[in-house]
Amino acid sequence: MKRKHFFPHDVEAREETTGMNYDLALKLKNAGYPQTGRYYYYGEESVKKYHPMTDWYIGPPPFGHLEGDIVKPTLSELIEACGDRFNSLNSNSITGFDSLSFDGSCGAGNTPEEAVANLWLSIHDKTNQK
């Protein structure tokens, strides 16, 4: 299946992919989050080579990933990455969303994606400390 690349003026695509900013996606990458998924932020080399008009895209670029490309995981991809440790995702009036694991790890964020991404980081940090 050929992937369509979306541009910033494509409101439907923007709304579908809101939920995680570049900094959090980079933090996930640096912590070892798998760099496979449906949505990506362009790295500097990809922007020069593929499309200077947008900073994110859907699917792999036409000629493969370049240095600096970062996956922008969806909520379902993040929950799957947490595996059987994932317990719940709840909304609250203070942080927006909280995500909990069965081992006591937690993550919070303004969006569900941020909360589960922070949960993955917390789980990953505990795993590395053992």
C-alpha positions in Angstrom: 0.0 0.0 0.0 1.4 3.4 -1.0 1.4 5.9 1.8 0.1 9.4 1.2 2.2 12.3 2.5 0.2 15.0 4.2 0.9 18.7 4.3 0.3 21.2 7.1 -2.8 22.6 5.5 -4.5 19.1 5.6 -6.7 19.6 8.6 -7.9 16.0 8.8 -4.3 14.7 9.0 -3.3 17.4 11.5 -6.2 16.5 13.8 -5.5 12.8 13.4 -1.9 13.1 14.5 -2.0 15.7 17.3 -1.1 14.4 20.7 2.7 14.3 20.9 5.3 17.0 20.3 8.7 16.6 18.8 10.6 16.8 22.1 8.7 13.9 23.6 9.1 11.9 20.5 12.9 12.6 20.6 13.0 11.6 24.3 11.3 8.3 23.4 13.8 7.7 20.6 16.8 8.4 22.9 15.4 6.0 25.5 15.2 3.2 23.0 11.6 3.3 21.8 11.3 1.3 18.5 11.5 3.6 15.5 8.8 2.0 13.5 5.3 3.3 13.2 2.8 5.1 10.9 3.7 8.7 11.7 7.1 10.4 11.8 8.8 13.7 12.3 11.2 14.6 9.5 14.8 15.0 10.5 16.8 17.8 8.9 18.1 15.7 6.1 14.7 14.4 5.2 13.3 17.9 5.1 15.9 19.0 2.6 15.5 15.9 0.5 11.7 15.2 0.6 9.6 18.2 1.6 10.5 21.5 3.1 6.9 22.5 3.8 6.1 20.2 6.7 7.8 18.8 9.8 5.9 15.4 10.0 4.6 12.8 7.6 2.7 9.6 7.4 4.5 6.4 6.5 8.1 6.0 5.5 9.6 8.6 3.1 9.8 7.5 -0.5 13.5 6.6 -0.3 13.8 5.4 3.3 14.5 7.0 6.6 17.3 9.4 7.0 19.3 10.4 10.1 17.2 12.4 12.4 13.7 11.0 11.5 11.8 10.2 14.6 8.7 8.1 15.0 5.6 9.9 16.3 3.7 6.9 17.9 -0.1 6.7 18.1 -1.9 5.9 21.3 -2.4 2.3 20.3 1.3 1.9 19.3 2.3 3.3 22.7 -0.1 1.0 24.6 1.2 -2.0 22.6 4.8 -1.0 23.4 4.0 -1.0 27.1 3.0 -4.6 26.7 1.3 -6.5 29.5 2.5 -3.9 32.1 -0.1 -1.4 30.8 -3.0 -1.1 33.3 -5.1 2.1 32.6 -5.5 5.5 31.1 -7.6 8.0 33.0 -8.5 11.7 32.6 -8.3 14.1 35.5 -8.6 17.9 36.1 -5.0 18.5 37.2 -2.6 16.9 34.6 -5.1 16.1 31.9 -4.4 12.3 31.7 -2.7 9.7 33.8 -1.5 6.3 32.7 -0.7 3.5 35.1 1.1 0.2 34.9 0.6 -3.0 37.0 4.0 -2.5 38.6 3.3 1.0 39.9 4.8 3.0 37.2 2.9 6.1 36.1 2.9 8.7 33.4 1.0 12.0 33.0 0.4 14.4 30.2 -1.9 16.9 28.5 -3.0 14.2 26.0 -3.5 10.5 26.2 -0.4 10.0 24.0 1.8 12.1 26.3 0.6 10.2 29.3 1.2 6.7 27.8 4.6 7.9 26.4 5.6 9.0 29.8 4.4 5.7 31.2 6.6 3.9 28.7 9.6 6.0 29.7 8.9 5.3 33.4 8.6 1.5 32.7 11.8 1.6 30.6 13.7 3.5 33.3 12.7 1.0 35.9 13.7 -1.9 33.6 17.2 -0.3 33.1 17.7 0.2 36.8 17.2 -3.5 37.6 
